[in-house]
Amino acid sequence: MHQTTTPPTVTHLPQLHLARNAGTTLDLDWVMAVQANTSAIERRAASLPGRRSVKKDYQAAWLCKAISLMDLTTLSGDDSAGRVRRLCAKARQPVRADILDALGMQGLTTGAVCVYHDMVATAVDALAGSGIPVAAVSTGFPAGLSPFHLRIAEIGESVAAGAQEIDIVISRRHVLTGDWQALYDEMQQMRAACGDAHVKAILATGELGTLRNVARASLVCMMAGADFIKTSTGKEPVNATLPVTLTMIRAIRDYHDRTGVMVGYKPAGGISKAKDALVYLSMIKEELGDRWLQPDLFRFGASSLLGDIERQLEHHVTGGYSAQWRHAIG
């Protein structure tokens, strides 16, 4: 009897074929050598919003690109199956069909849908056949202070329910006390618990004290195998900012220069306007290059951002602005 053999498979990010970050050994000399010139970083970040923005068709194209890079998110205590199904319907059809037809952008979807663990199965069912992955926040989100074995178990439960991406939160105390070995070990175990699901390490940068801490934490999480590094849970007083973004993407660039491995980036929290999204995209293009402007290497953590982008696209097509409620998500 003739038998066929199946070639071994390699796990990739959902949208494109890019090998995952396997991590490296913890190099404390490299970590401790990392510095952050706060005043220079802030000057560079402040220069970006003041530049002349792209206009007309170019702006519409960039805004469509931003939609394709969104983790459309609901993380509220009153989330229900109905709300999540509406969110998933919006992820499948993020902009009204007539506007997409006018733009020639039929088939545009968001990059993922992000929910709490209890809503993973609902989201997986609602997105069946769409190719849109489900991301679950995990490990005692947002504080990350539950017992460690429960945080690891939570990852396993979300993966078993069908989540293809896991957004974990690190223990901030490891960064604040400079215990880089503990952070590395924690991240490694969380990465292992994710299995084939891709892991985004949330640094909660608003609680790390300094940009130097942000840079070092970014590097340690990448050494431990994070597929993405992410700014915030969205629940901190200060979430994604341009100086933090610049610090983190330069750590990504440094890691790529030394290892050849490309790690993704996700700013989350506080990005609610189309013009802000354009600034972030321009920074990524200038600092990391065009390859990072794909869903396997860049995501926006967004809830209200999509509504504003849809209004801007409608204005581009029709010449008029509509009320926000005409572009409701849930």
Secondary structure, 3 states (H helix, E strand, C coil): CCCCCCCCCCCECCCCCCECCCCCCCCHHHHHHCCCCHHHHHHHHHHCCCCCCCCHHHHHHHHHHHHHCEEEECCCCCCCHHHHHHHHHHHHCCCCHHHHHHHCCCCCCCCEEEECHHHHHHHHHHCCCCCCCEEEECCCCCCCCCCHHHHHHHHHHHHHCCCCEEEEECCHHHHHCCCHHHHHHHHHHHHHHHCCCEEEEECCHHHCCCHHHHHHHHHHHHHCCCCEEECCCCCCCCCCCHHHHHHHHHHHHHHHHHHCCCCEEECECCCCCHHHHHHHHHHHHHHCCHHHCCCCCECEEECCHHHHHHHHHHHHHHCCCCCHHHHCCC
